[in-house]
């Protein structure tokens, strides 16, 4: 599958907005499947004859909308559907996993620490407000 985008340079709609709208519509309709790797900012800019900053602006807006996600040096991908809270939780969990691995904890130790944190957060009565 290849990403085919058309930017109308004569349009009154800004090129970054045209790009954002087309990628968003294709991702939401399923024509760009979850996990599809998007071209690099520079690569897509060259392909479309746009400035790299224009493509970067569109990607940033798409990421803010939860349509795409950037995975560091691995690239930019169409994000899984879901609400913002679910995506934020998945991102936090991934960061936690990377951090515990970097610290040298075993998987079991990392899971135990997470289980304890979840138990404390969900099983403890809420704190009384200060008077």
N, C-alpha and C positions, 0 to 999 in steps of 0.2 A: 504494500500500500504506500502510495506517495501522497504527500500533502500538496494540493494544488490550490493556491491562493491567487486571486486576481485583485490588484489594486488599481483603481481608476484615478489616475493623477489629475484628471479634469474635474473630479467630484468635489462638491463643497464639504464632504465629510473628510475629516483628517485621515491620512493614511494609517496611522496607528489604530484609529477607531475602526476602520474597515477591516484591518487585520484581526483586531480583537473580536469583532462581531462574527467574522467568518469562522475563526477557530472555535469560539464559544458555541456557535450554532451547530457545528459539526460534532463537537464533543458531546453536547447535550442530546443530539439526535442519535448518537451511536455510530455515526459515519467515521468518527475517529474513536477507536475503542479505548477503554481504560488501559493504561500502561503503554499506549503508543508513544514512542519517542519522537519528540519534535526536533526539527533542525536547530542547530546552534543559532544564536542571535546573529553572528556574523554571516553564517551560511545562508540563512533566510534573507538577510538584508541584501546580500549579493544577488541571490536568486530573483528578488523582487525589485532591485534597483533602488533600494531605500537606504537611509542612514542607519547604522547599527543602533543608534539611540532611539530611533523610531520603533524598531522591532523590540528593543529592550523595554520601552514604555508599554507596548502592547502586552508583552509577557508579564510585566509587573502587575498590570491591571487584571490579567487573567488569573494570576496567582492569588491576588487579593480576593477575587471572586470565587476562588476554590475550583476553578476549571482545570488548572494545571498545577503541577508541583515541580520544584527544582530539587534535584537530589545531588547537590554539590557538583563534583567533577563528573558524575555519571550522566548528567544531562537533565533535560526538562521533559516531563511526561504528562499525558492526560491523566488527571486525578480520578480516583474512584468517586462515585456519587456518594453523597452523604451530607449531613449537616455540618456546619462549622464546628460545633462542639466535638463531634466524632473525629473530624480531621485534626483538630487541635490535640485531642487525647492521643491519637495515633502518632502524631509528631512528637509529643512529650514522651510517649512510651519508647519510640525509636531513639530519642536522645538519651533516655535513661539506659537503654540497653547498650548503646555505644559507650556511655560513660562507665558503666560497671565493667564492661569488657576491657576498656582501656585501663581501669584500675586493677585488673587482674582477678576479679571475683569470678568464681565458678558460676555456671548457670543456676545451680541450686541455691547458692548464696544470694544471687541477684533476685531470684524469684521469692526467696524467703523475706528479703528486705522489702520487696514490693508488697507481698502479702501482708506484712506487718503494718506497713503504711496505709494500705487500704482498710485493714481492720480498724486501725486507729481513727481513720477519717469517717468510716461508715458506721461503726459499731459503738462509738462513744457518744454519750448524750451531748447535745450542743451546749456550749458554754453559756452561763448566765451573763446577761449584760451588766456592765458596771453600774453601780448606783452612786 
